[in-house]
Amino acid sequence: MTTFGATLARALAAGAAICTLTGGCAFGHPTMTSRSADPAAPYQLIQEPDDGYEPILNLIRSARHSVQMTMYQLSDPDAVDALVDARRRGLDVKVILDAAYHGQTVNTDAYGQLRDAGVDVIWAPNDVIYHQKSVTVDDTTSAVGTGNLTARYYATSRDAYVVTTNPADVAAISATFTTDFTSPPAGRPPEATPSPRLVWSPDARAVFLQRITSATQTLDITSEELKDRAIVAAIDQSARRGVACRIVLTENPAWARSVAEVSAAGCSVHLMPDTPTGLYMHEKILLTDDNLIIGSHNLSTTSLLENRELSLQLDTTTAPDIIAAVRATFDRDYRQAPPAQSSTR
């Protein structure tokens, strides 16, 4: 069994099951009974809030040589403790924390604790948003996510992580981390190391536009934001040419214009009420036909063109169980959320 397979087994034994299509996930009512795939498979899905973040913490705890983390927000004491413990075990632990937006406020305590424990922690440049959420251990396994390690949001935030042991993915994520860590420039993140299944920002808009415009049957979207004008126009055009388009967002007047535009084109938009205890749609997925982009990218111009962001591209050939599970969860959220006033269905 691989290192990550052993980690998954321990997480399952502790009750932190990985969400599956057969078991399913329901907000507030975890019903998972088994893994989404064999633990030796190259991709594993962790869906939140049902699965909890213990699988991510266990990934850090399973490290034997090194941990690399890039995180927009880090305030979970258990996550900080896992990083500190890894350093105390003699591992090479490096962390990049955002400083540009909410970072200095949210991440300051974690930064101080990590620094005091001897962890190699740095601030990202304060004029560039590092919105990426990833953890790489031992240069063999990377977790790429939509959610921050901020415990107060765990119970009510729809999020997900995909854990990859694909060598090309992991090598590119690790190489980009090293570049960001050793030579962070002012004004713009350095060029990322490309890999076929990775989507990096800056300059990710073209990938998202290509996926949207090439959809032939279905276009399903969950995002925290829907503001980029080029993306909205592409969704509009796809809906008008007959692609079955569905979007789930948390209600927010900031994207009311975009919602009205795509609704008028025939896209069905459902909005989760923005309440303190309701399910907040923080996940970022673009599911077109049998293809999925999942990761840190919001559908905003800043996210697509300027920030440091990371998402994975998967399809039914590389990760059929993940595609099925993400689609099932989207369907459930779509049914739960009421239609927008501008949407007729």
C-alpha positions in Angstrom: 0.0 0.0 0.0 1.3 3.5 -0.8 2.0 6.1 1.9 -1.1 7.9 1.0 -3.1 4.7 0.9 -2.0 4.0 4.5 -3.0 7.6 5.4 -6.4 7.1 3.9 -6.8 3.8 5.8 -6.0 5.5 9.1 -8.4 8.4 8.3 -11.1 5.9 7.5 -10.5 4.0 10.8 -10.8 7.3 12.6 -14.2 7.9 10.9 -13.0 10.5 8.4 -14.4 8.7 5.3 -13.7 9.9 1.8 -17.0 10.8 0.1 -18.2 8.4 -2.5 -20.9 8.2 -5.1 -22.2 5.0 -3.5 -22.3 6.4 0.0 -23.0 10.0 -0.9 -22.8 13.2 1.1 -25.5 15.4 2.5 -24.9 18.7 4.3 -25.2 18.0 8.0 -25.8 14.3 7.5 -22.7 12.3 6.6 -23.6 9.1 4.9 -20.3 8.0 3.4 -19.4 4.3 3.8 -16.4 3.8 1.6 -13.6 5.4 -0.4 -14.3 7.0 -3.8 -11.6 4.7 -5.3 -8.9 2.3 -4.2 -6.4 4.1 -2.0 -3.7 3.3 -4.5 -5.5 5.2 -7.3 -3.8 8.4 -8.5 -6.7 10.7 -7.5 -8.8 10.8 -4.3 -11.7 13.2 -3.5 -12.4 14.7 -0.1 -15.7 16.6 0.0 -16.6 19.2 2.6 -18.2 19.8 5.0 -19.1 16.1 5.2 -15.7 14.5 5.3 -14.0 16.9 7.6 -10.4 18.0 7.3 -8.8 15.1 9.1 -7.6 13.5 5.8 -5.6 16.7 5.1 -4.2 16.8 8.6 -3.3 13.1 8.3 -1.6 13.7 5.0 0.7 16.2 6.8 1.2 13.7 9.7 2.1 10.9 7.3 5.0 12.8 5.8 8.4 11.2 6.3 10.7 13.7 4.6 9.1 17.0 3.6 6.0 19.2 3.6 5.3 22.1 1.3 2.2 24.2 1.9 0.8 27.2 0.0 -2.3 28.6 1.8 -4.5 31.6 1.5 -5.8 31.4 5.0 -4.3 29.2 7.8 -5.8 29.5 11.3 -6.8 26.0 12.2 -4.8 25.1 15.4 -4.7 21.4 14.5 -3.2 22.2 11.0 -0.6 24.5 12.6 0.2 21.8 15.2 0.6 19.2 12.4 3.1 21.4 10.7 5.0 22.1 13.9 5.1 18.4 14.8 6.5 17.6 11.3 9.3 20.1 11.9 10.0 18.6 15.3 10.3 15.2 13.7 13.1 16.6 11.6 11.3 17.1 8.4 11.9 19.8 5.9 8.7 22.0 6.3 8.2 25.0 4.2 5.0 27.2 4.1 3.9 30.2 2.0 1.1 32.3 3.5 -0.9 35.0 1.7 -0.2 38.6 2.9 -2.1 40.6 0.4 -5.8 40.5 1.1 -7.1 39.0 4.4 -3.7 37.3 4.9 -2.0 39.6 7.3 -5.0 39.5 9.6 -5.9 35.8 9.4 -2.5 34.3 9.1 -0.4 36.3 11.5 -0.9 34.0 14.5 -0.1 30.9 12.5 3.0 32.6 10.9 4.3 33.4 14.4 3.8 30.0 15.8 5.4 28.3 12.8 8.4 30.7 12.8 8.9 30.2 16.5 8.9 26.4 16.0 11.6 26.6 13.3 9.3 26.0 10.3 10.5 27.8 7.2 7.5 30.0 6.7 7.4 33.1 4.5 4.9 35.7 3.5 3.9 35.9 -0.1 4.5 39.3 -1.7 2.0 41.8 -0.2 1.0 43.1 -3.6 0.0 39.7 -5.0 -2.9 37.5 -3.7 -1.7 33.9 -3.1 -5.1 32.2 -3.2 -3.8 28.7 -3.9 -4.6 26.0 -1.4 -2.2 23.0 -1.6 -0.2 20.6 0.5 2.6 18.4 -0.9 4.4 15.7 1.1 7.5 13.8 0.4 7.4 14.9 -3.3 5.0 12.1 -3.9 1.5 13.4 -2.9 -0.3 16.7 -3.3 -3.7 17.9 -2.1 -5.2 20.6 -4.2 -8.2 22.3 -2.8 -11.0 24.9 -2.8 -11.0 25.4 0.9 -8.8 27.2 3.4 -7.5 25.7 6.6 -9.8 28.0 8.7 -11.7 25.8 11.2 -14.6 28.3 11.9 -15.8 27.7 8.3 -15.4 23.9 8.2 -19.0 23.1 9.3 -20.9 25.3 6.9 -18.7 25.6 3.8 -19.1 23.5 0.6 -15.5 22.8 -0.4 -13.4 19.9 -1.7 -9.8 18.7 -2.0 -8.4 16.3 -4.7 -5.4 14.4 -3.6 -3.1 13.4 -6.4 -0.2 10.9 -6.6 0.3 11.4 -10.3 4.0 12.0 -10.7 3.7 14.8 -13.3 1.2 16.7 -11.2 3.2 16.4 -8.0 6.5 17.3 -9.6 5.0 20.5 -11.2 3.3 21.6 -8.0 6.5 21.1 -6.0 8.7 22.8 -8.6 6.3 25.8 -8.7 6.3 26.0 -4.9 10.1 26.0 -4.9 10.1 28.9 -7.4 7.6 30.8 -5.3 9.5 30.2 -2.1 12.9 31.1 -3.3 12.3 34.0 -5.7 8.9 35.7 -5.0 8.8 38.7 -7.3 6.9 41.9 -6.7 3.7 42.5 -8.7 3.2 39.1 -10.2 3.8 35.5 -9.3 6.6 33.8 -11.3 5.8 31.5 -14.2 4.5 28.2 -12.9 5.8 24.8 -14.0 3.3 23.4 -16.6 1.7 20.0 -16.4 -1.2 18.7 -18.5 -3.7 18.4 -15.7 -2.8 21.6 -13.8 -4.4 25.0 -14.3 -2.3 27.8 -12.9 -3.0 31.5 -12.5 -1.9 34.1 -13.5 -3.5 33.8 -17.0 -5.9 30.9 -16.5 -8.9 32.6 -18.2 -8.2 31.0 -21.6 -8.4 27.5 -20.1 -11.8 28.2 -18.5 -13.1 29.9 -21.7 -12.1 26.9 -23.7 -13.9 24.5 -21.5 -17.1 26.6 -21.4 -17.2 27.2 -25.2 -16.4 23.6 -26.1 -19.2 22.2 -23.9 -21.7 20.3 -26.1 -24.3 18.9 -23.6 -23.9 20.1 -20.0 -22.3 23.0 -18.1 -22.5 23.0 -14.3 -20.8 25.6 -12.2 -20.2 26.3 -8.5 -18.2 29.3 -7.6 -17.9 31.8 -4.7 -17.8 34.6 -7.3 -19.3 35.1 -10.8 -17.9 38.5 -12.0 -15.5 38.0 -15.0 -17.2 39.5 -18.0 -15.5 37.2 -20.5 -16.6 34.2 -18.5 -20.2 35.5 -18.2 -20.3 36.1 -22.0 -19.1 32.6 -22.7 -21.7 31.1 -20.4 -24.3 33.2 -22.1 -23.3 32.0 -25.5 -23.2 28.3 -24.5 -26.7 28.5 -23.0 -28.0 30.2 -26.1 -26.7 27.4 -28.3 -28.6 24.8 -26.3 -26.1 23.6 -23.7 -27.9 22.6 -20.5 -26.5 25.2 -18.1 -26.8 25.2 -14.3 -25.1 27.4 -11.7 -25.2 27.2 -7.9 -23.9 30.2 -5.9 -24.5 31.8 -2.6 -26.8 34.8 -2.9 -24.8 38.0 -3.2 -25.7 41.3 -4.9 -22.2 41.6 -6.2 -23.0 39.1 -9.0 -26.7 40.0 -9.5 -25.9 41.4 -12.9 -24.1 38.3 -14.1 -26.9 36.1 -12.7 -29.5 38.1 -14.6 -27.5 37.9 -17.9 -26.9 34.2 -17.9 -30.5 33.5 -16.7 -31.8 35.5 -19.7 -29.7 33.3 -22.0 -31.4 30.2 -20.6 -29.0 29.1 -17.8 -30.7 27.9 -14.6 -29.2 29.7 -11.6 -29.9 28.6 -8.1 -28.9 30.7 -5.0 -28.2 29.4 -1.6 -29.4 31.9 1.0 -26.5 33.7 2.7 -27.2 32.8 6.4 -24.8 32.1 9.3 -25.7 28.5 9.6 -26.6 27.7 5.9 -24.4 25.9 3.4 -22.0 28.5 1.9 -20.9 27.7 -1.7 -17.2 28.2 -1.5 -16.3 25.3 -3.8 -15.0 26.2 -7.2 -15.9 23.7 -9.9 -16.5 23.9 -13.7 -18.1 20.6 -14.9 -18.5 20.5 -18.6 -19.8 17.3 -20.2 -17.3 14.7 -18.7 -14.6 17.2 -17.8 -13.9 18.9 -14.4 -11.8 21.8 -13.3 -11.7 22.0 -9.5 -9.4 24.1 -7.3 -8.9 27.6 -6.0 -10.0 29.6 -9.1 -13.0 31.8 -8.7 -14.8 33.2 -11.8 -13.4 36.7 -11.2 -11.0 38.6 -13.3 -8.5 38.9 -10.5 -8.6 35.2 -9.8 -8.2 34.2 -13.4 -5.6 36.7 -14.5 -3.6 38.0 -11.5 -3.6 35.8 -8.4 -1.5 32.7 -7.7 -4.2 30.0 -8.1 -4.1 26.3 -8.7 -6.8 23.9 -10.0 -6.8 20.4 -11.4 -8.3 19.2 -14.7 -9.9 15.8 -14.6 -12.1 13.7 -16.9 -13.9 10.4 -16.9 -10.9 8.7 -18.3 -8.5 9.8 -15.5 -11.0 10.0 -12.6 -14.5 8.7 -13.3 -15.4 8.2 -9.6 -14.5 11.8 -8.8 -16.5 13.2 -11.7 -19.5 11.1 -10.6 -19.2 12.2 -7.0 -18.8 15.9 -7.8 -21.8 15.7 -10.2 -23.9 14.0 -7.5 -23.0 16.6 -4.9 -23.7 19.4 -7.4 -27.1 17.9 -8.2 -28.0 17.8 -4.5 -26.9 21.4 -3.9 -28.8 22.5 -7.0 -32.0 20.8 -5.7 -31.5 22.4 -2.3 -30.9 25.9 -3.4 -34.0 27.9 -4.7 -33.9 29.5 -8.2 -32.8 33.1 -8.6 -35.6 35.5 -9.1 -34.3 36.1 -12.7 -34.2 32.3 -13.4 -37.4 30.5 -14.5 -36.4 27.0 -13.4 
